[in-house]
Amino acid sequence: MAVSTGYVSVWKIWMPIVALFVLLDATFNLYFWRIPKLSKANADYGYQFMVDARPLWEPGSANSMRIVALGSSVALSFDPQQVQGLLSVARPKEQFDVHRLLLPGIHPSDYVLYFGQEMTRAPDAVVVLLNLVDFLYPNAERDVNPTLRFILPPWQLLADRREHMSVTSQLDAALSGASRLYRYRKLIRSSFHDHIRATLRSLRNRAPTAPYGIGSDGYTAQDFAVPLSPTGSTTLRYFIDPEWIHQRGVVRLDFAAAGEVLTTRVEREAGWKTVTIDGHAAPVLEVHTDSAWTARATDPTGDSRLRGVRLADPPGGSEGPRPLPGSYRLWQQGDIDPFLRMGGKAGDEFAREWDSTLTANTRFGQRFRLYRDAKLELSRQPFKPASEYDAVRRLVDLLRRGSGRVILINSPESPWILREYRESAYYQGYLEFFRSLAASSPQVEFHDWSDALPPEDFNDWHHPNYIGSIKLGERYAKIIADVLPPSGRSH
């Protein structure tokens, strides 16, 4: 008669767990990237970078022209949805697939490593956004940015940067190369937190019962609601401003009740529009527009608000935003960050607020002064194209594969710092470097947009606010449309 040992073999307990982890690791790319990212970009820029980059390694539609913009945080001024809308108007017979990659603190040499493996499909045009800030702290002088450790290919990172990496960073890269679950652990944690917050908010959900998001002048926010008749139909008359079409090219509106999208409108022309909704039990009709516009983009003294449609018969008592807690809505491409660091001020009032922010003993004020001093110090040195400039050359060579077009743009700077070094020998050498690089190939061109915007269009020295970004959208679309061949794909 067999004698029971009284316990189960350790292997019988742990082997299934180990097998499960191996399976999850091996199939990571098959399931994780299908999980939606719910939070906006600045909640986790590294996670957002990886989500935005995934389509670049897929073939996409053969009938569309693929456009990619990339850079450090200065690439925030490139709104892919805005540019795609404007391109569709400029070239209505073509289809466009526009993407943007950005990461604060990323350098040209990091992009060289990232694009070392050839993409499934080469873009038709690549917009590379550059700024003097990208050359302040070369990668050769420091350890690897922790965020880049899971973005860059681990083994290539080790081979290229080992001598500048700490032992801890080297071990981290090696483990990342051996396991996807380890490499993307931060992304997994961010995704988990996102969905927990979404679940908790959904459990607290109380659907709105009153209108919201409508100003006293009839203009709406990007999200708004109007009363809905429970018996008869509801007719909503709304106005699409010509300036909105000018700024975005096309506007999409989703009309929903009780979380269900009832109808969608895509507007390509300005003017008064009408939509009729049949009777519904929900108390309000919620409307989401895929973009917004601002009068300040064309009139320096205009209203700086982000606006949506104008209603013919706005309901009263509806000026506030959507009440919380509310149903959870994914942060969508096209949602505009309404942040204006100087509060939408202009002229002398803006200048006073700017000076106050620059001299404030705050974390931002200290960083504000740090970047100013670092740029001024660099501009006093003789121009010597160091490692990051060589990386720009290599990056351009990589991006030209397959006969694609490369557009180099020196991004806008606040006139209040640009005037301090624009005529310096270093900055002139900096500009000449890119001009020469563009002159070396018919596939490459360079645009200096350093003085493209007034002071009021910036949140700091080199990051345009949404007013500045909206202005730049038309310029981005124009230069892209000009370099693409009329027949469609260039390769």
Phi, psi and omega in degrees: 000130183290142180262126180288136179282342178085359177209159179271142179306138178303323181296324180292334179279313189272333182301316177298324180293315179297316180298321179297315180295320178297318180295315179297324180291315184292329184256015187308312184292345181277337184238324190294318185286354174275346179282122183294141172274123189266339186261162180286170190303315186288356173289329178194093184297324180296315177298316180297321178302313182293322178295316181291332184279337185306315182298338182289342180258014175242151186294326182068190181283131179289344183268357182253155175263127184267127178240134179231130172249141181213156179168191175277209182296341179294343178288355175301336181286351178262108178264107185299325180291319178298314182296320179295319178297317180291324177295323180294333176280317181295326182225076188296342181274354183254157172250142183233147180231096189254132182228160177221134173243129176212152176203121178304131177087356179286148183243163176306321180295331176291320178293328176299315178295318184296319181267015178298329175268124186298137179292154179304322180221123180290138178294155175283330176208141177236128177257117180255114181266126184233156177206156179305331181298334181290348184245011181285319186231086183300149179298332183294348184256006185204170177289169184287134173305127183306325180295325182288344183295331177259351178273315182280147178302121189303313185289322175294324178298316178297316182295324186272327190240009187309316186293340180259000184261143174290165178300321179298317180294321178296317179296319179298317180295320180296316178294324178295325178290335182270336185217126177289324179298322177288316183300318185256025183300323180292322178294320178299317179296317179297318179297318179299313180297318179304311186285330174296315179298319180296319180295314180297320180292323178295324179294331180268005190300130168231112182300141181297145180244356182227157178298156176204166173073024182236123180283166181295337178271005178092348178282143184255167169278182180294330175240130178208170180217146177232158179298148182236130180286130180282345183244291180279178180282157177244126179251127181244122176255128183221154184247127174265113184291139178304326180293328177296314178296322178297320183280330187242338181086313182210146181231133178247136178235129175252127180252121187226155174219132181054037177082358181255124177287118183272323178199160180228139176238139174244114185255127179244355180230146179284164176128181179282137180232159180226136173228137180244128181246129177295162181307141183214147182290337180294145182286335182225153172261119180264135183237131175241125174259143186280003178199183176211172181221167179219138179292336182296339182293337179243340181237110183303337179256006184285174179295132181270358181299149167277120184246160172245233179278169169247128182271142179290323181229077182292134177288152179281160176064038185230028186278341183283169176285181180299130181293147178244151000287151181222177180296141185283128176240132179301144170290120187252152173300131184108338174293125187261131177289117186279010187291124171236108186300326180263014172068023178078012180289162179218162176062221183297326180295320176296316182299318179295318180294322179297312180297321179296319179292320181296323185265355184294146177272062179238169180298317179292318179302320178295318179292323176305311181288325180299313180293321177300311183294322180293320179293317180294321179295316179297321183293342180276350182270158173291146182283119176227110181299103182269201190303318183291331176290321175296325178295325177298317178301313182294323179296317179298319178298319179296317185285341179280354180303136180080016176068025176288161178264140179241125180246112178268130180232123171279109191289159184298149175233153175300131178304337184283348171248328180301322182295341182282336184221005184303321183268005181291156180298322181296311185293324176293322175294323177301311179294319181295327177303313182287325176298317179294320179297319178292323181291342184281349182211137177290347179275353186240140173222158183232137177232128176263106180253021186303328183251028187284340188231151175281167182305322185295346182268014181240147170266340175203204186296324188221013177246106176298146172280185185295335177293313178297320181295320178298319177299318184290335183306317180296323180290320177301311183299321182294313182291329178290314179300325182289330184270343181280141180292147182294339183275357181114228187297143183268354182203000000 
